[in-house]
Amino acid sequence: MDTDARAARRGWSRRRFVGAAAGTAAVAAMPAPASPPADGAPAAEERPAAQPPRKDSRPRPLHLGTYTSVEGGGTGIGLAWYDPDTGRITGSGTLTGVPDPSYLALHPDGRTLYAVDERQDGAVTAVRLADRRILGSRSTGGAGPCHLSVHPGGRWLLSANYQSGSVAVHPVDASGALGERTELVTHSTPPPGPGQQGPHAHQFITAPDGGHVLAVDLGTDTVYTYRLDQAQGTLAEVAQAHTRPGAGPRHLTFHPGGRYAYLANEVDDTVAVCGYDPDTGRLTIGDPQPTGSAGGTNYPAQLLVTANGCYAFLANRGHNSIARYAVEADGATLRLLGTVPVAGDFPRQIAFAPDGRLLFAANQRSGTVSVFHVDTTSGELSLAGEPFASPVAVCALPL
């Protein structure tokens, strides 16, 4: 989230989204699964020379998150296809019946999609991808859930309630459907940081070791580490890592080596390299580093690291760019290489295609999704044509 007062002046605060009384997602019969574009799909453009040829270049599914309760928003989860060579996106409809699906995640087996319902009465929803059937929703026990992820074992769904400053755990059954919540923890200590009225959980993810899960809280300037009981779905706090006061941590991404992670601090417009001990789950937050915004108004959103661990990318909302970093010393350092214009306004979230050759940026204010070719040998990004129009685009999930 933006700092509330400044964001409210722009009309884009998360509280406006969550608190909106009007506007309900349309509930209609599920559309039949769309087929990928046929032979008439756009011809492939020339790829960056450093990229190896893809064995399967057929169109791939893309799911898009939005807000349904705001003017100009969507009516559910956007459905599209993308060309894995050119990056071109072709729309194919909407999956209705999911209110305010602002963040999406995929089950490790690829058969079930999960969405937050970012509302005052927060929930998480499961969708079976084979026939796009909604398998049901479960309460998160809090307000304004803004992030969710699936534990790598596939048995637990983790979600973060922004407004309530709490994190929740739900069981996932063999069909992909969700059971009743097994855990809910509210961040009560430390007290809120400067300018914050309370805790604001913004992300909940699993560490590479699989036994620890980490919750990033913007309101308390803290990353909490819990040990997840993988039989019961309960949490036991084992560590806290504190940023400098007022940093407003938003998003954490691990290096493939598992010993380092990178933290985007939304409020003070910085990033930090963090050391991670997989034995204890303890995170050690390093010094703040620049985002490439040159001191203007900017709210870093999300970090990605290439699979080879050589480069990292950061979405900059306000500066409207993607910052490029070289990852050095086996993950221990980040070196800012520069920024690339995102070709949109307010890039809320970024995601790699599964093979890492494309990067998708969901631009909230312009209602577009930009796609970039990724050169993993040089860290270069090149825009793959005109951005795709998508109402209040806040999440892009390429499959």
LUMNU-254052 format. One line per 4 residues: their letters; for each residue x, y, z of N, C-alpha, C. Coordinates in steps of 0.02 Angstrom, whole numbers. Layout:
BEGIN
A) X:Y:Z:X:Y:Z:X:Y:Z ~ ...
This chain:
BEGIN
MDTD) 41:-60:0:0:0:0:43:62:0 ~ 16:115:-30:48:180:-23:36:204:47 ~ 78:252:70:62:285:133:-8:314:126 ~ -51:303:176:-123:314:166:-140:385:143
ARAA) -112:435:174:-132:503:157:-114:521:86 ~ -52:504:66:-30:522:-1:-68:481:-53 ~ -79:418:-38:-114:376:-86:-186:398:-93 ~ -217:418:-38:-287:438:-41:-296:497:-86
RRGW) -247:542:-87:-252:601:-131:-252:579:-204 ~ -220:522:-219:-221:496:-287:-284:456:-301 ~ -320:438:-249:-380:398:-259:-366:324:-269 ~ -308:299:-246:-291:230:-259:-270:193:-196
SRRR) -291:213:-137:-271:177:-77:-306:110:-73 ~ -273:61:-42:-305:-4:-34:-368:3:9 ~ -369:50:57:-428:57:99:-488:79:59 ~ -476:118:7:-532:138:-36:-561:76:-69
FVGA) -515:32:-94:-538:-28:-127:-578:-72:-79 ~ -549:-85:-21:-580:-132:25:-644:-105:54 ~ -645:-39:66:-702:-10:100:-759:9:54 ~ -750:2:-12:-803:23:-58:-865:-19:-47
AAGT) -923:14:-37:-984:-23:-24:-1017:-45:-88 ~ -1008:-5:-141:-1041:-20:-204:-998:-65:-247 ~ -1031:-99:-293:-994:-139:-342:-983:-209:-316 ~ -1018:-258:-344:-1009:-327:-325:-992:-367:-387
AAVA) -948:-416:-380:-929:-456:-438:-990:-491:-466 ~ -994:-492:-531:-1049:-526:-564:-1044:-601:-552 ~ -1101:-633:-539:-1102:-705:-530:-1142:-733:-587 ~ -1109:-771:-630:-1141:-798:-689:-1116:-868:-701
AMPA) -1145:-900:-750:-1122:-967:-767:-1050:-963:-790 ~ -1011:-1014:-772:-941:-1014:-791:-935:-1021:-866 ~ -894:-980:-898:-883:-988:-969:-847:-1053:-983 ~ -860:-1081:-1041:-824:-1142:-1060:-751:-1126:-1069
PASP) -706:-1173:-1052:-635:-1160:-1060:-619:-1137:-1131 ~ -584:-1082:-1136:-566:-1055:-1202:-508:-1094:-1231 ~ -507:-1096:-1296:-451:-1129:-1330:-399:-1077:-1347 ~ -336:-1096:-1351:-285:-1048:-1370:-296:-1023:-1441
PADG) -272:-964:-1457:-278:-939:-1525:-252:-990:-1575 ~ -288:-999:-1629:-270:-1049:-1679:-213:-1025:-1722 ~ -208:-1054:-1781:-151:-1039:-1823:-148:-966:-1843 ~ -202:-929:-1832:-202:-859:-1849:-169:-815:-1797
APAA) -139:-845:-1746:-105:-805:-1694:-49:-766:-1726 ~ -29:-710:-1694:23:-667:-1723:87:-705:-1735 ~ 120:-688:-1789:184:-720:-1805:236:-700:-1754 ~ 282:-745:-1740:333:-732:-1690:380:-677:-1713
EERP) 395:-631:-1667:445:-581:-1681:514:-608:-1663 ~ 565:-575:-1686:632:-597:-1671:646:-591:-1597 ~ 673:-644:-1566:689:-645:-1496:759:-619:-1485 ~ 774:-596:-1423:843:-578:-1408:889:-637:-1422
AAQP) 947:-624:-1450:991:-677:-1473:1012:-724:-1419 ~ 1015:-700:-1356:1041:-742:-1303:992:-794:-1279 ~ 929:-790:-1302:879:-836:-1277:878:-901:-1317 ~ 878:-959:-1284:875:-1022:-1320:806:-1033:-1349
PRKD) 799:-1072:-1402:733:-1085:-1430:690:-1125:-1381 ~ 626:-1112:-1381:580:-1148:-1338:554:-1210:-1373 ~ 550:-1265:-1337:527:-1327:-1368:453:-1323:-1386 ~ 413:-1290:-1345:342:-1284:-1356:323:-1211:-1359
SRPR) 306:-1186:-1418:292:-1115:-1426:217:-1102:-1435 ~ 175:-1150:-1416:103:-1139:-1419:82:-1086:-1368 ~ 27:-1050:-1381:3:-1000:-1333:-8:-1030:-1265 ~ 6:-990:-1213:1:-1012:-1144:-51:-970:-1107
PLHL) -83:-998:-1054:-134:-961:-1017:-104:-905:-975 ~ -143:-851:-969:-127:-795:-926:-189:-776:-887 ~ -182:-770:-821:-238:-748:-778:-221:-680:-748 ~ -273:-638:-743:-262:-568:-724:-306:-549:-665
GTYT) -275:-521:-613:-311:-498:-555:-332:-425:-562 ~ -387:-407:-528:-414:-340:-533:-453:-324:-469 ~ -483:-265:-467:-533:-249:-416:-600:-244:-451 ~ -651:-275:-422:-718:-274:-452:-762:-221:-419
SVEG) -741:-193:-363:-784:-146:-326:-763:-74:-334 ~ -725:-59:-386:-706:11:-400:-728:29:-471 ~ -739:93:-480:-758:117:-546:-704:100:-598 ~ -724:72:-653:-676:54:-705:-641:-12:-694
GGTG) -659:-47:-639:-626:-110:-625:-653:-167:-667 ~ -629:-226:-654:-651:-284:-692:-712:-316:-662 ~ -732:-373:-690:-791:-410:-666:-772:-478:-639 ~ -708:-490:-633:-684:-555:-607:-612:-565:-627
IGLA) -590:-627:-630:-522:-643:-650:-517:-641:-726 ~ -473:-598:-752:-465:-592:-824:-431:-655:-853 ~ -454:-676:-912:-427:-735:-945:-395:-713:-1011 ~ -336:-740:-1025:-301:-722:-1087:-253:-778:-1104
WYDP) -223:-770:-1163:-168:-813:-1186:-110:-769:-1204 ~ -49:-795:-1197:9:-757:-1219:53:-802:-1263 ~ 85:-771:-1311:132:-806:-1355:199:-808:-1319 ~ 226:-867:-1304:288:-871:-1265:349:-846:-1302
DTGR) 344:-836:-1368:400:-810:-1406:396:-734:-1414 ~ 337:-709:-1433:331:-637:-1445:309:-598:-1383 ~ 276:-632:-1336:248:-598:-1278:180:-566:-1290 ~ 154:-573:-1351:90:-541:-1366:33:-576:-1328
ITGS) -12:-535:-1299:-68:-560:-1259:-133:-554:-1300 ~ -174:-606:-1296:-240:-606:-1328:-292:-622:-1275 ~ -340:-577:-1265:-391:-587:-1215:-440:-642:-1234 ~ -467:-677:-1183:-515:-731:-1197:-574:-732:-1150
GTLT) -586:-677:-1113:-646:-674:-1072:-630:-661:-998 ~ -679:-677:-956:-674:-663:-885:-706:-720:-846 ~ -675:-739:-791:-704:-787:-744:-739:-747:-690 ~ -806:-745:-693:-845:-705:-646:-858:-745:-582
GVPD) -883:-711:-531:-900:-744:-470:-847:-740:-416 ~ -791:-706:-429:-738:-698:-379:-731:-623:-366 ~ -751:-598:-308:-749:-526:-295:-679:-501:-277 ~ -660:-446:-308:-596:-413:-293:-537:-461:-290
PSYL) -525:-499:-345:-470:-547:-346:-403:-512:-361 ~ -376:-478:-311:-319:-434:-323:-252:-471:-324 ~ -249:-533:-300:-187:-571:-304:-204:-644:-317 ~ -162:-675:-359:-174:-744:-382:-114:-787:-369
ALHP) -125:-851:-358:-71:-899:-350:-93:-966:-378 ~ -44:-1007:-397:-57:-1072:-428:-34:-1128:-381 ~ -74:-1181:-377:-53:-1240:-340:7:-1272:-374 ~ 53:-1302:-337:113:-1332:-368:97:-1384:-421
DGRT) 39:-1418:-417:23:-1467:-469:-8:-1436:-531 ~ -19:-1370:-530:-44:-1334:-589:-117:-1342:-604 ~ -155:-1374:-559:-225:-1388:-574:-274:-1339:-542 ~ -252:-1300:-492:-297:-1257:-456:-268:-1187:-449
LYAV) -311:-1137:-461:-293:-1067:-453:-325:-1041:-389 ~ -288:-998:-353:-315:-968:-291:-314:-893:-298 ~ -365:-861:-270:-370:-788:-272:-390:-762:-203 ~ -362:-704:-184:-388:-669:-126:-452:-633:-146
DERQ) -498:-627:-99:-556:-583:-107:-542:-523:-61 ~ -512:-471:-90:-487:-416:-49:-543:-369:-29 ~ -579:-390:22:-635:-352:47:-633:-348:123 ~ -679:-309:151:-681:-302:224:-690:-370:258
DGAV) -734:-411:230:-743:-479:253:-701:-523:208 ~ -637:-528:222:-589:-559:177:-599:-633:168 ~ -581:-658:109:-587:-729:95:-535:-749:43 ~ -527:-814:35:-486:-842:-18:-529:-892:-57
TAVR) -519:-893:-123:-561:-933:-167:-518:-980:-208 ~ -542:-1042:-218:-508:-1091:-260:-546:-1102:-324 ~ -510:-1107:-380:-540:-1117:-446:-505:-1176:-480 ~ -543:-1227:-501:-514:-1282:-538:-503:-1260:-611
LADR) -442:-1265:-634:-426:-1237:-700:-453:-1279:-757 ~ -461:-1344:-749:-482:-1386:-805:-549:-1364:-834 ~ -596:-1346:-790:-661:-1324:-814:-681:-1256:-786 ~ -634:-1222:-752:-646:-1157:-722:-704:-1157:-673
RILG) -710:-1210:-637:-762:-1215:-586:-736:-1186:-520 ~ -777:-1142:-489:-759:-1116:-424:-772:-1169:-371 ~ -720:-1188:-335:-725:-1242:-286:-746:-1218:-217 ~ -755:-1153:-211:-778:-1125:-147:-731:-1074:-119
SRST) -754:-1038:-69:-715:-986:-35:-714:-999:40 ~ -661:-975:73:-655:-981:145:-634:-914:173 ~ -661:-897:232:-643:-835:265:-570:-836:287 ~ -537:-780:279:-468:-773:304:-467:-750:377
GGAG) -525:-733:404:-527:-710:473:-505:-639:482 ~ -496:-603:427:-472:-534:432:-498:-492:374 ~ -475:-430:372:-498:-382:322:-443:-368:271 ~ -463:-362:208:-417:-341:156:-360:-389:141
PCHL) -373:-454:132:-318:-498:112:-289:-476:45 ~ -222:-469:42:-191:-441:-18:-139:-487:-48 ~ -123:-543:-15:-72:-588:-41:-88:-659:-18 ~ -71:-707:-61:-76:-777:-42:-24:-817:-80
SVHP) -6:-875:-52:42:-920:-83:26:-990:-60 ~ 49:-1039:-99:38:-1109:-81:104:-1138:-58 ~ 102:-1172:0:162:-1206:24:184:-1257:-29 ~ 249:-1264:-40:273:-1309:-94:248:-1380:-88
GGRW) 231:-1403:-29:203:-1470:-21:132:-1476:-47 ~ 100:-1419:-60:33:-1419:-89:-23:-1429:-41 ~ -10:-1435:24:-63:-1450:72:-89:-1389:109 ~ -55:-1332:104:-74:-1274:144:-73:-1210:102
LLSA) -124:-1170:111:-128:-1104:79:-115:-1051:133 ~ -69:-1005:117:-49:-952:162:-77:-885:136 ~ -107:-844:179:-134:-780:157:-119:-726:208 ~ -115:-663:183:-99:-605:225:-157:-556:222
NYQS) -183:-538:281:-237:-488:287:-206:-419:299 ~ -208:-376:250:-176:-311:255:-207:-268:310 ~ -272:-258:306:-304:-212:353:-300:-237:425 ~ -306:-302:435:-306:-329:502:-236:-343:529
GSVA) -186:-344:485:-119:-359:507:-112:-430:532 ~ -144:-478:498:-143:-547:520:-127:-593:461 ~ -106:-654:478:-92:-705:428:-133:-767:444 ~ -154:-803:391:-199:-860:398:-171:-920:361
VHPV) -191:-980:384:-173:-1043:352:-237:-1082:339 ~ -244:-1108:278:-300:-1152:260:-273:-1218:232 ~ -306:-1273:248:-286:-1337:217:-312:-1342:146 ~ -274:-1377:105:-293:-1390:35:-304:-1465:27
DASG) -362:-1486:4:-375:-1558:-3:-351:-1583:-71 ~ -361:-1647:-83:-335:-1678:-144:-364:-1649:-208 ~ -425:-1620:-203:-457:-1590:-261:-434:-1519:-274 ~ -396:-1490:-227:-376:-1420:-231:-421:-1373:-192
ALGE) -477:-1399:-167:-523:-1358:-129:-494:-1342:-60 ~ -520:-1289:-29:-495:-1265:35:-539:-1288:93 ~ -507:-1306:148:-543:-1323:209:-547:-1263:255 ~ -577:-1275:314:-582:-1222:363:-513:-1201:388
RTEL) -506:-1137:403:-443:-1109:425:-416:-1146:486 ~ -352:-1162:485:-320:-1196:541:-280:-1148:585 ~ -267:-1088:561:-227:-1040:600:-242:-969:580 ~ -239:-925:629:-244:-853:617:-201:-819:670
VTHS) -151:-781:649:-106:-747:695:-106:-673:678 ~ -119:-630:728:-117:-557:718:-51:-531:745 ~ -20:-486:707:44:-457:727:32:-403:780 ~ 43:-420:843:29:-373:898:91:-337:922
TPPP) 150:-364:909:213:-331:928:262:-338:871 ~ 306:-290:861:311:-226:897:254:-179:879 ~ 251:-120:911:199:-71:895:208:-45:824 ~ 156:-14:796:160:11:727:216:62:719
GPGQ) 244:64:659:297:110:643:271:181:631 ~ 316:229:618:296:298:606:244:304:551 ~ 190:340:565:139:353:515:90:296:505 ~ 97:241:542:53:184:534:5:180:593
QGPH) -56:157:579:-107:152:631:-112:82:661 ~ -78:35:631:-81:-34:655:-40:-79:610 ~ -40:-144:624:-3:-191:581:-37:-197:513 ~ 3:-211:462:-23:-219:394:16:-276:360
AHQF) -8:-337:369:26:-394:337:18:-389:262 ~ 75:-392:226:73:-380:154:94:-441:112 ~ 125:-490:144:148:-548:106:158:-606:154 ~ 146:-667:130:156:-727:171:182:-782:125
ITAP) 245:-802:134:278:-849:88:317:-902:127 ~ 336:-954:90:376:-1009:118:450:-998:101 ~ 493:-1007:150:565:-1002:138:588:-1064:98 ~ 646:-1060:65:670:-1117:25:679:-1181:65
DGGH) 689:-1175:131:698:-1237:170:633:-1275:180 ~ 576:-1242:167:511:-1275:170:480:-1279:238 ~ 518:-1274:291:491:-1279:359:471:-1213:389 ~ 500:-1159:364:484:-1093:390:442:-1053:340
VLAV) 397:-1013:367:357:-968:326:367:-897:353 ~ 371:-848:308:387:-779:328:331:-732:308 ~ 313:-688:355:261:-638:343:293:-569:346 ~ 282:-530:294:308:-462:289:253:-414:310
DLGT) 267:-373:360:216:-327:386:239:-254:378 ~ 204:-218:335:221:-148:321:208:-104:382 ~ 156:-119:420:137:-75:476:184:-78:535 ~ 214:-136:549:258:-143:607:331:-143:587
DTVY) 346:-132:524:416:-131:500:452:-196:519 ~ 419:-252:509:445:-316:534:432:-372:484 ~ 480:-418:480:469:-482:446:468:-535:500 ~ 412:-571:505:402:-623:555:418:-691:525
TYRL) 455:-732:560:467:-800:539:429:-848:585 ~ 392:-894:553:355:-945:590:378:-1014:566 ~ 374:-1062:612:381:-1131:591:311:-1159:579 ~ 301:-1186:520:236:-1214:501:234:-1288:520
DQAQ) 185:-1307:561:173:-1377:575:137:-1406:514 ~ 172:-1446:475:144:-1470:412:94:-1527:421 ~ 84:-1549:482:31:-1597:495:-33:-1563:518 ~ -26:-1509:558:-83:-1476:588:-101:-1409:556
GTLA) -54:-1379:519:-67:-1315:489:-67:-1258:539 ~ -28:-1265:592:-23:-1212:642:46:-1178:637 ~ 51:-1119:668:111:-1079:664:141:-1067:733 ~ 207:-1069:736:243:-1050:797:296:-999:779
EVAQ) 291:-939:807:340:-887:791:409:-906:818 ~ 460:-898:775:528:-914:796:576:-855:791 ~ 557:-802:754:603:-746:747:566:-685:720 ~ 594:-626:734:571:-564:704:633:-527:677
AHTR) 626:-498:618:678:-455:590:649:-386:578 ~ 683:-335:604:655:-267:602:694:-224:553 ~ 656:-188:511:687:-139:468:698:-75:508 ~ 728:-25:478:732:39:513:661:68:517
PGAG) 646:107:568:579:134:577:555:173:515 ~ 493:158:495:464:193:438:482:166:370 ~ 518:110:367:536:82:302:475:56:265 ~ 429:25:301:369:-2:269:383:-61:224
PRHL) 410:-117:249:425:-174:206:362:-203:174 ~ 368:-221:110:310:-245:72:319:-315:44 ~ 377:-328:15:384:-390:-23:454:-418:-16 ~ 459:-484:-4:523:-519:5:529:-573:-49
TFHP) 588:-577:-79:602:-628:-129:668:-662:-114 ~ 670:-728:-115:730:-765:-100:774:-775:-162 ~ 839:-775:-150:888:-795:-201:883:-871:-207 ~ 895:-899:-268:890:-972:-276:935:-1011:-230
GGRY) 990:-982:-207:1035:-1016:-162:1007:-1027:-92 ~ 955:-990:-74:921:-999:-11:953:-966:49 ~ 1010:-933:41:1044:-901:97:1033:-826:101 ~ 1005:-798:48:994:-725:46:924:-712:18
AYLA) 898:-654:37:833:-632:11:836:-557:2 ~ 789:-530:-36:789:-458:-53:721:-429:-34 ~ 723:-373:1:663:-344:31:649:-276:-1 ~ 588:-267:-26:566:-203:-53:530:-165:3
NEVD) 555:-105:19:526:-62:70:486:-8:37 ~ 420:-12:44:375:32:7:377:104:30 ~ 379:115:95:369:183:121:431:226:113 ~ 490:199:126:550:241:121:586:232:54
DTVA) 556:195:7:581:190:-62:653:161:-63 ~ 661:102:-32:726:69:-32:718:-6:-42 ~ 774:-39:-55:777:-112:-52:833:-130:-4 ~ 832:-193:19:884:-215:64:901:-288:50
VCGY) 964:-306:55:986:-375:52:981:-404:122 ~ 952:-464:127:943:-496:192:980:-563:193 ~ 1015:-576:247:1043:-643:257:990:-688:287 ~ 992:-753:271:942:-800:297:976:-863:321
DPDT) 957:-884:382:983:-946:411:928:-999:407 ~ 935:-1048:363:881:-1098:356:872:-1142:417 ~ 922:-1148:459:915:-1190:519:870:-1158:571 ~ 876:-1093:579:837:-1058:631:779:-1018:602
GRLT) 781:-1004:536:731:-961:506:742:-888:517 ~ 800:-871:546:813:-801:562:836:-762:501 ~ 805:-704:491:821:-658:437:860:-599:466 ~ 913:-578:432:952:-520:452:949:-468:397
IGDP) 918:-411:411:906:-360:360:965:-313:354 ~ 990:-304:293:1048:-262:281:1029:-189:271 ~ 1078:-150:250:1069:-78:243:1023:-62:184 ~ 988:-5:187:945:16:132:986:35:70
QPTG) 960:17:12:991:32:-52:942:66:-99 ~ 966:101:-149:921:139:-194:881:95:-241 ~ 825:123:-262:780:89:-309:786:116:-380 ~ 828:166:-390:834:197:-456:783:250:-469
SAGG) 744:270:-418:691:320:-429:716:391:-429 ~ 780:401:-414:812:467:-416:779:516:-367 ~ 752:490:-313:726:534:-261:656:559:-271 ~ 622:541:-325:554:563:-336:505:521:-295
TNYP) 441:538:-300:390:499:-264:386:429:-294 ~ 397:379:-253:400:311:-279:385:262:-223 ~ 350:208:-242:332:156:-195:353:88:-224 ~ 410:61:-205:431:-4:-231:378:-56:-216
AQLL) 367:-102:-264:312:-149:-256:336:-221:-248 ~ 370:-248:-298:386:-319:-297:454:-331:-330 ~ 490:-379:-303:555:-400:-329:550:-470:-359 ~ 588:-481:-413:596:-547:-443:671:-561:-450
VTAN) 690:-624:-445:759:-645:-457:759:-698:-511 ~ 804:-693:-560:807:-743:-613:826:-811:-585 ~ 806:-863:-619:818:-931:-595:892:-947:-588 ~ 934:-914:-629:1007:-925:-623:1038:-884:-567
GCYA) 998:-842:-534:1022:-804:-476:1066:-746:-494 ~ 1069:-726:-557:1116:-674:-579:1087:-603:-579 ~ 1020:-598:-586:990:-531:-592:926:-528:-551 ~ 910:-466:-529:848:-453:-494:814:-393:-526
FLAN) 747:-393:-523:707:-340:-552:657:-315:-500 ~ 647:-249:-498:603:-218:-450:552:-174:-486 ~ 488:-182:-468:435:-138:-495:431:-75:-454 ~ 437:-18:-488:435:48:-456:370:84:-474
RGHN) 325:92:-425:263:130:-436:276:203:-420 ~ 260:246:-467:275:317:-460:329:335:-510 ~ 387:306:-503:439:314:-554:420:277:-617 ~ 374:229:-610:347:191:-667:402:159:-708
SIAR) 441:119:-673:498:86:-704:509:18:-674 ~ 553:-20:-706:578:-81:-677:653:-72:-667 ~ 674:-76:-605:745:-69:-589:779:-136:-602 ~ 840:-133:-629:880:-192:-644:940:-195:-597
YAVE) 951:-253:-567:1008:-262:-522:1049:-322:-544 ~ 1114:-316:-538:1158:-374:-542:1163:-404:-472 ~ 1155:-470:-468:1161:-505:-404:1232:-534:-401 ~ 1269:-515:-351:1340:-534:-348:1356:-568:-281
ADGA) 1417:-595:-277:1442:-628:-216:1395:-683:-194 ~ 1373:-724:-243:1328:-781:-229:1264:-760:-195 ~ 1241:-699:-209:1178:-675:-182:1185:-624:-128 ~ 1246:-611:-103:1255:-568:-45:1250:-494:-61
TLRL) 1255:-475:-125:1252:-404:-142:1208:-392:-203 ~ 1178:-333:-205:1142:-308:-263:1177:-246:-289 ~ 1185:-243:-355:1215:-184:-386:1166:-156:-437 ~ 1143:-95:-425:1094:-63:-470:1125:-51:-538
LGTV) 1093:-77:-591:1117:-68:-659:1081:-10:-694 ~ 1021:5:-672:982:57:-705:908:39:-704 ~ 868:79:-738:796:67:-741:772:67:-813 ~ 715:34:-824:683:30:-889:611:55:-881
PVAG) 588:102:-923:518:124:-917:471:65:-925 ~ 418:64:-884:373:7:-884:319:13:-937 ~ 314:70:-971:264:81:-1023:193:76:-995 ~ 185:97:-933:120:98:-900:124:140:-837
DFPR) 69:143:-800:65:184:-741:52:141:-679 ~ 97:144:-630:91:111:-565:96:35:-570 ~ 154:8:-587:163:-64:-592:157:-97:-523 ~ 100:-126:-509:83:-153:-443:118:-221:-430
QIAF) 126:-261:-484:152:-329:-476:188:-349:-540 ~ 240:-391:-532:276:-417:-590:283:-493:-581 ~ 289:-528:-638:295:-601:-635:333:-625:-697 ~ 372:-678:-688:405:-711:-744:358:-763:-774
APDG) 364:-774:-840:337:-834:-871:375:-894:-842 ~ 345:-954:-843:379:-1011:-812:449:-1025:-837 ~ 464:-1009:-900:532:-1022:-925:579:-963:-914 ~ 553:-908:-884:595:-851:-867:612:-805:-925
RLLF) 586:-818:-985:605:-777:-1042:563:-714:-1050 ~ 506:-710:-1015:463:-652:-1017:449:-627:-947 ~ 442:-561:-940:421:-530:-877:358:-491:-890 ~ 307:-501:-848:242:-467:-854:236:-416:-797
AANQ) 213:-356:-814:203:-303:-764:130:-282:-767 ~ 94:-288:-711:24:-267:-706:22:-194:-682 ~ 0:-150:-726:1:-78:-713:-68:-55:-691 ~ -76:-40:-626:-141:-28:-596:-177:32:-625
RSGT) -144:89:-626:-179:151:-645:-192:156:-720 ~ -148:130:-761:-160:133:-833:-203:76:-857 ~ -216:25:-814:-256:-32:-834:-225:-69:-892 ~ -161:-85:-886:-125:-119:-939:-78:-171:-910
VSVF) -58:-217:-953:-6:-266:-936:50:-259:-987 ~ 110:-241:-964:168:-236:-1008:206:-301:-1005 ~ 236:-320:-1062:275:-382:-1066:344:-365:-1091 ~ 394:-395:-1060:464:-383:-1078:498:-449:-1093
HVDT) 541:-449:-1145:588:-504:-1155:644:-496:-1103 ~ 664:-552:-1073:716:-553:-1022:778:-588:-1050 ~ 834:-553:-1051:897:-584:-1070:933:-603:-1005 ~ 932:-666:-988:959:-688:-924:1035:-688:-922
TSGE) 1067:-679:-980:1141:-676:-980:1167:-605:-968 ~ 1125:-554:-981:1147:-485:-974:1103:-444:-926 ~ 1044:-471:-910:998:-434:-868:960:-380:-906 ~ 964:-381:-971:928:-330:-1011:854:-348:-1016
LSLA) 812:-296:-1018:741:-303:-1031:723:-264:-1094 ~ 683:-294:-1137:660:-259:-1197:584:-268:-1204 ~ 549:-212:-1214:477:-213:-1217:453:-255:-1276 ~ 404:-298:-1263:378:-343:-1315:313:-316:-1344
GEPF) 317:-260:-1379:258:-232:-1411:216:-189:-1365 ~ 157:-170:-1388:113:-126:-1351:83:-162:-1291 ~ 74:-128:-1234:43:-159:-1176:-29:-181:-1191 ~ -51:-231:-1154:-118:-260:-1161:-166:-225:-1113
ASPV) -224:-205:-1137:-273:-170:-1094:-309:-220:-1049 ~ -311:-206:-984:-344:-249:-935:-368:-204:-878 ~ -433:-204:-861:-460:-156:-813:-425:-161:-744 ~ -400:-104:-720:-368:-100:-654:-324:-161:-643
AVCA) -274:-169:-686:-231:-228:-683:-186:-225:-622 ~ -195:-271:-574:-155:-272:-514:-116:-337:-505 ~ -128:-386:-548:-90:-449:-543:-92:-484:-611 ~ -36:-511:-631:-32:-552:-692:2:-618:-673
LPL) -32:-673:-690:-6:-739:-674:0:-781:-738 ~ 59:-781:-769:68:-822:-830:81:-895:-811 ~ 51:-941:-847:60:-1012:-834:98:-1045:-892
